[in-house]
Amino acid sequence: MDGFSDKMSNRFMVFVVNIMKLEKQLCATHSGRHVYIQLFRAGTSSGANYEEAKAGESRADFIHKMQIVLKEMRESKFWIKLIIESTLVNSNDEVVTFLFNESAELANITAKSVITAGSKSQKSRPPA
């Protein structure tokens, strides 16, 4: 593994660990529990799919898995924004602020990776 992918793996892990820190606060109500479960599923899926993408069998497989990571990160961001907007957790909470900012950054990095891998894939194809 190179340094970048190690750092990204670590960022996904820290992201999920911080989601887990919200469990007690969110699971006190039915709606909070529902939101937490959805965020937990999307957030953990992002990290797991990132690990799968790193071991992609081909460039196309890598791109496909990274698109799933991006989809799950966007979903995570939605749930975090809902937590903030609905005041399920104080919007000034350090964990929520971190999660919101990190979900945006991870989504942007992932999107750029998909674009870069896709453009490299286009360049390596022989002309039709």
C-alpha positions in Angstrom: 0.0 0.0 0.0 1.1 3.5 -0.6 1.0 6.3 1.9 -2.1 7.9 0.3 -4.3 4.8 0.5 -3.1 4.2 4.1 -4.1 7.7 5.1 -7.5 7.3 3.4 -8.1 4.0 5.1 -7.3 5.6 8.4 -9.6 8.6 7.6 -12.5 6.2 6.9 -11.8 4.3 10.1 -11.8 7.5 12.2 -15.0 8.6 10.4 -16.8 5.4 11.4 -15.4 5.5 15.0 -16.8 9.0 15.3 -20.2 7.8 14.0 -20.2 5.2 16.8 -19.6 8.0 19.3 -23.1 9.3 18.5 -24.9 6.1 19.3 -25.9 6.9 22.9 -27.1 10.4 22.0 -29.1 9.4 18.9 -30.6 6.1 20.1 -32.5 7.8 23.0 -35.5 8.4 20.6 -37.2 6.3 17.9 -36.3 8.8 15.1 -32.8 9.3 16.4 -32.3 5.5 16.4 -33.5 5.2 12.8 -31.2 8.0 11.7 -28.3 6.5 13.6 -28.8 3.1 12.0 -28.9 4.6 8.5 -25.8 6.7 9.1 -24.0 3.7 10.7 -24.8 1.5 7.7 -23.8 4.1 5.1 -20.6 5.1 7.0 -19.3 1.6 7.6 -20.1 0.6 4.1 -18.0 3.5 2.8 -14.9 2.3 4.6 -15.4 -1.3 3.8 -16.0 -0.6 0.1 -12.9 1.6 0.0 -10.9 -1.3 1.3 -12.5 -3.5 -1.5 -11.7 -0.9 -4.1 -8.0 -0.9 -3.2 -7.9 -4.6 -4.1 -9.9 -4.1 -7.3 -9.3 -6.8 -9.9 -9.2 -4.2 -12.7 -9.4 -0.5 -13.2 -13.1 -0.9 -14.0 -13.6 -2.9 -10.8 -11.8 -0.1 -8.9 -13.9 2.6 -10.4 -17.2 0.7 -9.7 -16.3 0.1 -6.1 -15.2 3.8 -5.6 -18.5 4.9 -7.1 -20.2 2.8 -4.3 -17.9 4.5 -1.8 -19.0 7.9 -3.2 -22.7 7.0 -3.1 -22.4 5.8 0.6 -20.5 9.0 1.5 -23.1 11.2 0.0 -25.8 9.2 1.9 -23.7 9.6 5.1 -23.6 13.4 4.6 -27.4 13.5 4.1 -27.9 11.7 7.5 -25.4 14.0 9.2 -27.1 17.1 7.8 -30.5 15.7 9.0 -29.0 15.2 12.5 -27.9 18.9 12.4 -31.1 20.3 10.9 -33.4 18.3 13.2 -31.3 19.1 16.3 -31.1 15.5 17.2 -27.6 16.4 18.4 -26.4 19.9 19.1 -25.0 21.3 15.9 -22.1 22.7 17.8 -21.1 19.2 18.9 -17.5 18.5 17.9 -18.2 15.0 16.6 -21.1 16.2 14.4 -19.0 19.0 13.0 -16.1 16.7 12.3 -18.5 14.2 10.6 -20.1 16.8 8.4 -16.8 18.2 7.3 -15.1 14.9 6.9 -18.0 13.4 4.9 -17.7 16.3 2.5 -14.0 15.9 2.2 -14.0 12.2 1.7 -16.8 12.5 -0.9 -14.7 15.1 -2.8 -11.6 13.0 -2.7 -13.5 9.9 -3.8 -15.2 11.7 -6.6 -11.8 13.0 -7.8 -10.4 9.5 -7.7 -13.3 8.1 -9.8 -12.8 10.9 -12.3 -9.0 10.4 -12.5 -9.3 6.6 -12.8 -12.0 7.0 -15.5 -9.9 9.4 -17.5 -6.9 7.1 -17.3 -9.1 4.3 -18.5 -10.2 6.3 -21.5 -6.6 7.1 -22.4 -5.6 3.5 -22.3 -8.3 2.3 -24.7 -7.3 1.8 -28.3 -9.2 4.0 -30.8 -12.3 2.4 -32.3 
